[in-house]
Amino acid sequence: MSSFLPRGLLLAALLPALSAPVYPSAAESPRENRKPETQDQDEKDTGKGFRFVFKRYPSFRFGKALRLDVRANVQTDYRSFSPELDTKEGAWDLNRARIGIEGKFLKHFEYEVEYELSEKLRPLGGEDSATTISEGWRDVDVNFTYFKNAQIKGGKFKAPFSLDQLTGHRRLDFVYRSRIGDTLAPGRDIGLMVHGRFFKRGLGYEAGLFESDGENSRSSKNPGAERTFAGRLTATPLRPLPVPAVLETAEFGLAVASSTVPEGPKGLRGLTAVHEKFFPLPGDWMFVHGERFRVGLEFNWSPGPFSLKSEFIHLRDQRLGQSVRGADLPDLISRGWYVSGTWAVTGESKAPGIEPRHEFLRKKGFGAIELAARYEQIRFGSSEHPGPPLRHQRAPNVLSASDRVWTLGVNWYLSRWLKVQFNGIREKIEDPVRGPIPGEDVLWARVLRLQVAM
C-alpha cells in the first residue's frame, strides 16, 4: 500500500500562493457536486420548531437539529443503433429510478441515503448484464464536518478516483459516462475517508480505505477481495501566476488507488458506450492475481458558459502464477483518456451547474441550450509481448483491443427539474471479433434521454 504514497506527493509543488476563491470542483464530494443547496441558502434557518419547505425540492426542518431533504431522479432512454444491435434493455430503457434523502443533523453531521429502483421495474438478470446500474442501495453515508479541513466520511460511497466517475449523474454533460470513468475507476464501495480543502478551496484532498475494489470491478463480487486505498488531490496552480484571470480557475488533479486482487478470472471488462462488451471474448474473463494499481490525471476548467475537461487513467493488473503452467505472466494494462467540451448557447454559467434563466413555459422562455462534444479512447493489452498476440484468457501477449468514441450532444434544460439530452455516438472497435457485433468495427448509436430530478 505504501507504494503509492510517493506518487501522491507529486502535487506538493502546487501549494504556493493559493489564496483567491475559486469555483467548487466539479467532482467535489459529498452531495454529488451540486450547488450548495443544502447549506440553507434558500432560507435562513430560524431554529424554530418543525416546518416544511418546498423550493428546489421537499425539505423537512426541525429547528437547527435536523434537516431532511427528499431527492428523486428518473431517467428514461430511447435508443437506436446502426447496424442493428439487440440489447437486454431494448429500445426504451428505464436507466435510473432513484429515491433518497439527505441533509444535516446535530450541526456537524451530514448524511445521504439513496436507493435504486430501476431493476425492480425493469429486471435484467445475469452477471454480464449490459447495464452498469445495479439494484439496491447506492450512496449510504455520514459525513462529520466539525473539522472543516479534515472531514470524516463513512459508509457506502464512491472512492475518490476519476473526475468523470465522481460527477453526479444529475450533472453529466453526456448521456453516458466516459469509457474510463465507467470501467477503470473503482466506483462505490464501503469505506472510510478523510477529506478537506485548504487555501480558500484552492487545494483539495481525499484519502480513503475501502472494503474491496469498488462496484465496477469483478473482484468486488467475489470473496477474498482485498482492501483498496484511494487518494486524490486537486489544485488550481495557475492562480498565483501572471496569467489572464479567466485561466485562474483551471483545476488539475492527481489520483491513485492500490489494491490486491485474489487469484481468478477477475480482470476488468471493456464495454462500449452503450455498455456492450468488446474485451475479452464473450463469456470470458482475464485471469489476474496480485496488485491492481491505478493512477489518474485530471483537468477541469469552466469559464463562463464554457467547460473543458480531460482525464487520463492507467491501470495495471499483475498476473502472478497465471500461465497455463503456473508461471507469472506480463501485467495486463488498461488505459484510456478523453477530452470534452461544452457551450451553454443561451449564456448560463457552467461552473455551478446550468440552471435556465427563463424556464420553459413557466416564465414563457425556452430554457437553456447546451452543446457538448467528447472524443475518447480506451485500450486493453499486456505490458510485454512475448510470442504471437492471442485472445486467450492466459495469453502472455494479449492481442490488444481498443474503442475510440466520438460523442456529440445537445442538452435542453427546460427547468431546474427537467432536462432532455440527445447524443449521437460513433465507435470504432479495433478487434471486431470480440465486439458486440462480430465483424463490425464501426457502431453508431442515437440516444434520447429525459431526466426528471429534484
Secondary structure as GFF3:
##gff-version 3
##sequence-region A 1 454
A	DSSP	three_ten_helix	2	4	.	.	.	ID=ss1
A	DSSP	alpha_helix	5	8	.	.	.	ID=ss2
A	DSSP	three_ten_helix	9	14	.	.	.	ID=ss3
A	DSSP	three_ten_helix	31	33	.	.	.	ID=ss4
A	DSSP	three_ten_helix	37	39	.	.	.	ID=ss5
A	DSSP	beta_strand	50	54	.	.	.	ID=ss6
A	DSSP	beta_strand	58	62	.	.	.	ID=ss7
A	DSSP	beta_strand	66	82	.	.	.	ID=ss8
A	DSSP	beta_strand	92	105	.	.	.	ID=ss9
A	DSSP	beta_strand	109	116	.	.	.	ID=ss10
A	DSSP	alpha_helix	118	121	.	.	.	ID=ss11
A	DSSP	beta_strand	136	144	.	.	.	ID=ss12
A	DSSP	beta_strand	151	158	.	.	.	ID=ss13
A	DSSP	alpha_helix	163	166	.	.	.	ID=ss14
A	DSSP	three_ten_helix	169	171	.	.	.	ID=ss15
A	DSSP	alpha_helix	179	183	.	.	.	ID=ss16
A	DSSP	beta_strand	188	198	.	.	.	ID=ss17
A	DSSP	beta_strand	203	210	.	.	.	ID=ss18
A	DSSP	three_ten_helix	218	221	.	.	.	ID=ss19
A	DSSP	beta_strand	228	235	.	.	.	ID=ss20
A	DSSP	three_ten_helix	245	247	.	.	.	ID=ss21
A	DSSP	beta_strand	251	264	.	.	.	ID=ss22
A	DSSP	beta_strand	270	271	.	.	.	ID=ss23
A	DSSP	beta_strand	277	279	.	.	.	ID=ss24
A	DSSP	beta_strand	288	301	.	.	.	ID=ss25
A	DSSP	beta_strand	306	319	.	.	.	ID=ss26
A	DSSP	beta_strand	329	344	.	.	.	ID=ss27
A	DSSP	beta_strand	368	382	.	.	.	ID=ss28
A	DSSP	beta_strand	401	413	.	.	.	ID=ss29
A	DSSP	beta_strand	418	429	.	.	.	ID=ss30
A	DSSP	three_ten_helix	432	434	.	.	.	ID=ss31
A	DSSP	beta_strand	442	453	.	.	.	ID=ss32
###
